[in-house]
Amino acid sequence: AVHRVFYNGQYYRDMSELERIYVQGGVQVEKVRRASQDGDFSSMRPRAPVATTFPLQYEPQGPRYSIRKNLIIFQAWSFAFGMSVTAGMRLFDIRYNGERVVYEMSVQEALSVYGSNCPGGMSTRYMDSSFGIGRYSSPLVRGVDCPYTATYVDTHTLHEGLSSSRRTAALCIFEQNLGSPLRRHYSNLQSLYYGGMVNSALVVRSITTV
């Protein structure tokens, strides 16, 4: 049985009452407008041609990290990586100078809380791990999602079946120059000198659309 009917910000006792008030002209009807030909504001198409090429990142002497199967070694750091169907990308056994500092690190949950003026929308809560954060990881586009020089890794997941599914280039690894010094000092008082250090970070990336 229908207990209440909600339409356009108003509650009605049942469908008969909604129909009666609608016939009397007491219901404000909202019609969805047709989108413009160019796709309106949500269009993914660029509105102007790209005038120049975007900046690119390069490694003069090659990458400073190494990968052995699913183990990454970067300077004094080492860790293993994997892809969980529910939680997405995970890092294991993170060590610094051989000493473990993290056993496992990953996203445990992603919660989407919706808001609306209708009962259905205002009570909607999505726990994204129930859909599968790792299951819906998308292939990464070279030069857009990650630099051209990044290392791209395929993943294999087992979900709702006996055969695994392969996701091409679902992970990427690269070292990124952060564009600002980690530290610097300049002096021209008694003697002229400068000291600075380049600031970079190792990035392990996956992108999921749930």
N, C-alpha and C positions, 0 to 999 in steps of 0.2 A: 504494500500500500504506500502511496505517496503522502507523506506527512506535511511537507511544505514545498513550495516552488519558489525558486529565487531567479529573478531576471532583472538585469540592469540596475542593481542596487536596491531592489525592492523584494519583499517576501509576499507570497500569495498563499492562500489556504490550500488550493489545489489547481489543477489545470483548467477546470471549469471557471474558477474565479478569474484566472489570468485571461482566458478567452473572452469572458464577459466584459472585463474592463478594457481589453484591447479593442473590442467592437465599439465600445463607447468612446474610444479615443483617449483613454486615460493612461495608456502605456507609451512611454517614449521609446521608440525603436531606433537602434543604432545599426546602420548598415556599413559593412566593410567596403571601403573605397578601393577601386581598382588601382593597382600600382602603376606608376608612370612607366613609359616605354624603356627608360634607361635603368630600371630596377630600383630606382629611388636610392635612399641613403644606404641600404644594406647590400648594394651591388658590390661584388668582388672585382669588377672590371675597373681598371684605372681610368680616371677622368681626363688625364693628360699624358702624353707620351713621356717616357723617361729621357731627360735631356742628356745625362751623362751616366757612365757606368758607376756602380756603387764601389766603395773601397773594398779591397780584398786583403785578407790576412795571409801571410806566408811564413815559412820556417826556413831560414837560410841554410841551416845544417840538419834539417829533418826534425822529427819530433823528439822531445826530450823524455818522453814516456815510452814504456814498452808493454806489450800485451802478450801473455802466455796463456792461451785458452781463455779462461774467464778471470785471470789474475792480471791486475794492472800494477806496474811499478813506476813510481814517479819520485825521483830524488830519494828522500828518506822515507817516503810513504809507500805502502802497498795495501791492496784490498782486492777482494773478489766481488764480482757483480753477477746478478741474475735477474730474471723477470718472473714475477708471481702473477698468476691469472687474476687473483683478487686484488692484491696490493700494488701491483705494478713493479717498477724497478726497485731492486733491493741491493744493498751493499753489505758484505760480510767481512769479518776478520780485518778490520781497519787497523793497521799497525804503523807506528812511527819509530824508526830506528829499531825495528824488530819487536817492539813492545806493543801488545794489543791495547788499543784505547777504546774501540767500539766492537762489540760482538756482532750486532746486526742493526742496520738502520734502514728504514723505509717509511713510506706513508702508510699509516694504519687505516685511515678512513678519510673520505672526502664527503662532506655533507652539503647538500644544496637545500636551502630553506627558501621557499617561495612566498611571495606576498601578493594579496589580491583583495578585492572588495567582495568576492564571492566565497562561500564556504569551502568549495572544492579547492580553490587556489590557495586560500589562507591556511589550509591544513595540510598542504603538500610538503612532504619531506622526503628527499631522495638520499639513500645511502649508496654512494657510487660503487663501493666494493661489492655490493650484491649483484651489480651488473657485470663487474669485472674490469678493474682499472687497467690491468695488464692485457686483458683480452681485447680491449679496444684501443691499444696503442697503435698509432698510425706510422706508416713509412715516413722517414725523414727526407726532405728534399735537399740535395746538395747545393750549397751556396745560399740557401734561404733559411732553413731550419738550423743548419750547422754550416761551418766553413767548408770550402772545397777540400781543404787539406785534412779534414777530420777523418778519423777511422770509423767506419760504419760497420755495425754488427747485426746480423740476422738473429732473430729469436724463434724458438719453437715452444709452443704451448699445447697442452693437452686439456681439452675442455669438451664435455658433453659428447664423448665418443672415444673410440679405441685408437684412433689415428691422430697424430699431432698436426698442428697447422703451423706453417712457416710465415713469419712476418719479415719481409725484406727491409733491411736498414732501419730497424726499430730502435736501435741505440746508436749514439755517436759519442766519441771521445776526442777531445782536443784541448790544447792549452791556449788560453786566451790572454792576450795582452790587455790589461784593464785600462790602459791609456792615461794613467796617472802614477807618479812615483810612489813606491812603498815608503821611502824616506828620502829626504834631501836636505842639504845644508849648503849655503853659499855665504861667503864672507869676502869683503874687500876693504876691511878696516886696516889691519897691519900687514896682512899678507892675503893675496888673492888665491882662493881655492874653492873648489866645489866637490861635493860628494853626494851621490844619489844611488838608488837601487830601483831597477825595473820591477813593476808590480804585475804579476801574472797569476792566473788561477787555472787549475785543471778542471775541466767540465766533463761530466758524464750526463748525457741528456736523453730523455725519452718524452714523447708528447702523446697524450691520450685525449680522445674526444668521446665522452660518454653521453 
